[in-house]
Structure formats: C-alpha cells, structure tokens
Amino acid sequence: MIGLFGGTFDPVHFGHLRPALEVLQGLPLDQVRFMPLHQPVHRAEPQAPAALRLAMLRAAIAGQAGFQVDERELERRGNSYTYDSLCSLRAELGEQVPICLLLGADTFRGFLAWHRPAEILQLAHLVVMDRPGTAALPEALDRWAAPHRCDHQESLREAPAGRILFWNVTPLAISSTQIRRWVARGGSPRFLVPDAVAALIERERLYRHDGN
C-alpha cells in the first residue's frame, strides 16, 4: 500500500514530515512518496526554484525508511494536476495496488474544487490527516464524502481506491508561509525544519528579500 503526499514543500518542514511518518507507521504503508509540485493550481507560485525544493526534500527525508521522493510532477510541464499524476502512478503500479493520497485537513476542505475530484477518488483512497479541534467540513463536502468514508485502516487494503479515512495526527502549527516570512525578517528556521534543510536555506540565501 503506497502513500502519495504532494505539495510545493517551499520549504518542507516538520508539519509535513511528522504527520507523514505517523501515517506511514500507523496504517501502515509500505512507503510514502513525497511529490513536489512543478506549477501549483490552487496556490501561489513557489519562491524557491524546483531544484532547491527538491534538494531540501531529499535532505529532509534522508535516512528515513519508507520515505521516497517522486519527481514526476517536476518532470512534467504545465499545471500540476493530481489526477494526471495518479494516472501515471497507476500505469506504473497496476490497477490493484492500494494508493493512498495523503491530504491535510485544510487542503481537503477545498477538494471539490480540484481538477476531476471524483476521478481522483476512483484512482486512490484519500487519507485526511486530521488534528483534534479541526472545524467541521463544509456541508457539500461532508455530503459528498459520506458514502466513501471508512472507520478502519484495514478497509484501505480491501480495495485499490475509493475510500476516505480520517486519521488523527499530532498537531503541529507550522506552515511554509510562516517560515518564509520569518526567514525574510532575518530569523532562523531551526527547529521548524530539519537541520539539513535549515543549512540549505542559509547556504542558498533562500527567502531573503534582499538576497544578502
């Protein structure tokens, strides 16, 4: 059973890594593939170049068993659509391997605005990484999700796609936007990101408006 976790990772931080580890070990998954976006559709363009976002991600997960980087969206031009990436991954893995698309709870709230959301669910399960105290889902999304919800991780192994599982993870109120703003003001990102990522940010002078 494969997990797929997409994002700009601009930069990758512990708020990405810790929930992914808890899902990897808790479901459990055979692996989690981190898939950095080339050109996001529902958010601003990344500030760091693709090559450096990839380097930060590789540095962040180095040595963690079960974590991998998937570069397919960086290699494809144009908008990064999850549907296209899942079609590509299905062609690689076949039709029977369960694929779990990992989503943060806030990201899932906008899922129905994604490109071909119903078809995405035909290609993968959705694992919504939830935190205690998260606000209720919008009514339309809750109604759409209800027939697909399952209560146990074992249900994900019984089918290759089509189910939605809400999985509680440790709440870490960290965001890439917060980190970029902090660094732009001259602050250190240490303890928000792995040390190897902090070193890359410092070495490459990332997110500093004056470039100095």
Secondary structure, 3 states (H helix, E strand, C coil): CEEEEEECCCCCCHHHHHHHHHHHHHCCCCEEEEEECCCCCCCCCCCCCHHHHHHHHHHHHCCCCCEEECCHHHHCCCCCCHHHHHHHHHHHHCCCCCEEEEEEHHHHHCHHHCCCHHHHHHHCEEEEEECCCCCCCCHHHHHHHHHHEECCCHHHHCCCCCCEEEEECCCCCCCHHHHHHHHHCCCCCECCECHHHHHHHHHHCCCCCCCC
